């Protein structure tokens, strides 16, 4: 046997050749596997056809030794399935069927070689090495041909064995067995001893049981370590939860405070962190104590704000009441003097007329302030069923008479599905609801140029909360409201610029009164605007199915305080 024959075969990446042995005889499969492992190959075996297909897909062998007669599917079907995944893998049929037609069938089916049983291990290995070389799957790597264990040396090229320099005569089978044992020192523990007659006895003890025991110990240690890690993690999580429980209570207090409506009105800020969580001796306690101090400051600031707002509302209400008397006197004297206007110089008569118009405007401003003060104070409004359609018709008629240069349109419908349906009534204060419609129309009339189209619509609809509502809309095609003013246009004394500038004596309270009255009736006000289209939409709860004098929604109220 020459040196080239003994050269190791390796895959192109330098890893051992992968071989798959498929035979339903366990003894034969183990023998072939041992012989190929002796060659330094990575070997796996399968005892049936389906197992072979599964191993082929997972292992991706470089060469396959395949028996034809298998218990489930024959070798020809296994070959077909293996080639479906790996078309170029070399396959050597190894079978007891030695007829010529069987050989032809195997090679015709796609086998690369065919060996019959009984066989020579050397022949099978040589044929497999040839298949690998022809398929360019593996390349030969020249290695050291001398094996040594202790004072025992084996030369694979010359087939010579020596012990302490003395030659040892072995048969071919003994040589192959000794070479296998020496090539697998980690799997077999060898010991050699010379007999009295000069013979050498070599004893090999398999270390598989030892390795299995060590592997089992490693697995057990890994499992115990994993369990320890899990237990430690659970204990750490529980300890962390217990440690952070005071912090959770502090955060719960902060969350409850953050949900309170603090923007307006009287606010009762009674939430505090419990004393047990406000102990300054701990970090969490320091946070809790700081939060309590901050809540105290915020509560004091809110109380001061509420007191200031209350004083301001009281002042506005008192001032309005006090101004009514002198305004009535001024207006009365002005009307009395106007009766003798023909006796006065023309310039004086003009001044009296201007004084009268300003008195009327001042009176309207005072009345608006008094109304807002009453709404802020939570004084209850009247509650009765109101035919909003009648209110709208009357208001549009008045607006048409006051501003004939505008183009007014009225759209009273029964909704999208039934335009002839009767509009539902609403429950509220008829005088205040009339003021809502009148203020919206006055706003459109005042802040748009002559010739503007103003459309007033009234329809039944469904509100955002799913309730039945009566929807009032006032739309115009005027210059629009500046985008930065739209969110604030319903605030008190808010005035626009350019097309909506203060040129007609507007007080800036009309839309704030609309917003306040609509809110007191449980409704909503939405404002959208762009050049050429400004729309005010008011939704009021419908009163269908409710008795006179009762609110449409039991949760609705007609005052700003309970």
CORJOZI-V51387 format. One line per field, one symbol per residue. ss: DSSP state (~ for helix, > for strand, _ for the rest). Layout:
ss=???
This chain:
ss=__~~~~_>>>>____>_>>>>>___~~~~~~~~~~~~~___>>>>>__~~~~~~~~~~~___>>>>________~~~~~~~~~~~____>>>>>>____~~~~~~~~~____>>>>____~~~~~~~~~~~~~~___>>>>____>>>>__>>>>____>>>>__>>>___~~~~~~~~~~~~____>>>>>>>_____>>>>>>>_~~~~~~~~~~~~~~~~~~~~~~~~~~~~~~~~~~~~~~~~~~~~~~~~~~~________________~~~_____~~~~~~~~~~~~~~~~~~~~~~~~~~~~~~~~~~~~~~~~~~~~~~~~~~~~~~~~__~~~__~~~~~~~~~~~~~~~~~~~~~~~~~~~~~~~_______>>>_~~~~~~~~~~~~~~~____>>>>>>_____________>>>_~~~~~~~~~~~~~~~~~______>>>>>>>>>>_____>>>>>>>>>______~~~~___________~~~_________~~~~~~~~~~~___>>>>>>>__>>>>>>>>>>____________________
